[in-house]
Amino acid sequence: MDINRERTLLLVDDEENIIRSLRRLFRREGYRILTANSGKEGLQVLEQESVGVIVSDQRMPEMTGSEFLHQVTKLYPDTVRLILSGYTDLESVTDSINRGAIYKFLTKPWEDDLLCQNVREAFRIFELNEENLRLTEALKVANQELEQRVEKKTRELQFNVQALKISQDILEELPMTVLGVSEGLIIVANQCARELFSESPLLMGMPLDEVCPEEVVNVYEKAVSDGELALSDFSFKGNLVRCQCQRNTSDGPHEGFILTMRQVNI
């Protein structure tokens, strides 16, 4: 809340001497003071100026203070409205209070300290309401931004899931053996790999050296130690195969190596 911003007070009274007295009183409070001599003039001022608190006389020609403030309530509901009157028109005042048109009814002659205290409190209420509106709007904007981010992340997740599914399908259909290895354990094996090592208990999480021949393990260990692509050709099950292994550089939950085997045509 900006406690240093200017507070604007509108004084409405058909007696000029009352306006002068109130202006002198509230000038000490540091307010920006606007004045009007009737409800009609008060509405004209409000069309041009942003006002926080209104102090209005009750008995005025053409339009009473209650009637004036009822219109203000509809047009400028954020203002805090007080009636200052030398007459106690109980029915109209009660009606104004019940309909939310006025915050306080104060009588003339007034006590300076009490009147200033009530106006200060009225400004605090006005500023708290403004701050609540600002925070509500900020929360609304934040929620909208959050919803947009969640929607974007959801779309990205759906896209990634679909891309992963396609990648898995492609991996399964590749005409070569593909193994994903992390810390010596098999974490991915495509269909060719499962078929090639069918006589071994090839399961996710199995150590590579318990499933694959020594030549394959040697290629993997060389890639790990050198940190670069390692490859070797050797005979396996009556065929010449080429085995190569390199670090997995794609984003994913595992850091490891991709090991492939394919038959070499002589």
Secondary structure, DSSP 8 states (H G I E B T S, - for coil): --TTS--EEEEE-S-HHHHHHHHHHHHTTT-EEEEESSHHHHHHHHHHS--SEEEE-S--SSS-HHHHHHHHHHH-TTSEEEEEESS--HHHHHHHHHTT--SEEEESS--HHHHHHHHHHHHHHHHHHHHHHHHHHHHHHHHHHHHHHHHHHHHHHHHHHHHHHHHHHHHHH-SSEEEEEETTEEEEE-HHHHHHTTTS---TT-BHHHHS-HHHHHHHHHHHHHSS-EEEEEEETTEEEEEEEEE--S-SS---EEEEEEE---
